[in-house]
Every structure is written in structure tokens, then in C-alpha cells.
Amino acid sequence: MVERLSLTDYKILNYLLEHDIQNYNKMSEKVGIPASTIYDRIKSMRRKGFLLRLAPVLDLEALGYRVFAALEVEVHNMRDVDRLKDSLVGNPNVVGLFKMSGNYDLLVLALFKSPTELEELISGLLKRDEVKDVHGNLSIHSYKFSSNPSALKED
């Protein structure tokens, strides 16, 4: 049986989506749950694998990452996807990698400090035997960029 989260767990997770943990007492005031319960629930959700880690939200532009690209990669043979995937997963500029169905085989989401870095990745991909073609899309403006939904709902 799949374990479910409680309403209390969802309140805690939704708070964490918008705020960092400055301290449990402040969080307790905001969500109306005792600090000790928050601590215990976070520990439990981490142990059960619902909460993998608490990570900072970075201002990527302030850190110099001004180029965001979505690259659509076609391979010659679907057996090549795993080999290509293994090389892209380790690339520090790649922030998302998805096996797709449709017009292309892999979707690569990547951040760069300069267009030159993007060009280097595309050139490197096109030199690989597995790659048939690469189509790139460059972001002009970001309205929302997050790896998490804005709010979680109970099942």
C-alpha cells in the first residue's frame, strides 16, 4: 500500500515551497502547527522519501546565468538514448533531461552564462555519432522557473 501524506504534511510542504526554514517557531506561527510536530513531520517525510532535501532558491541571473535553452535532440536509434543520457546527466549546465515521445527523443533544459557555452554544448552534441539533429529554443524572458509546483494538493 502506498503511504499517503496527511493534511498537516501538505501544509508543511506548501510552506516550504514558498519559504526557507528560518526556524521552526516562526514556521509554526505561520502554519498553525506546533514546532515540534513540524520537526517530526519533516524528519518523517525525509525518511519516507517524500522530501528529498531542502535546497536554496538561487537568483540565477545574479549568479551570471543569463542564457536558458531548451534543446530538442533526435537520435539515429532509440538504443542510443541511454548512452547520450549518461553523458548529459553529468553536464553541470543541464538542469533537466527528459526522454520524449513525438518529434524528438530527448529534451535538454540547460542554463549558461554565455551564448558561447550554449554553442559548445550544441556543437558537442552534433559531433556525437548517436545524434541525428538538434533543434534549439532560446528563452527571451522567464515568467516562471521552478522544479516544484506552486502548491500541493491532497489526493
Buried (B, 14 or more C-beta within 10 A) or exposed (E): EEEEBEEBBBBBBBBBBEEEBEEBEEBBEEBEBEBEBBBEBBEBBEEEEBBEEEEEEEEBEEEEBEBBBBBBBBBEEEEBBEEBBEEBEEEEBBBEBEEEEEEBBBBBBBBBBEEEBBEEBBEBBEEBEBBBEBEBEEBEEEEEEEEEEEEBEEE
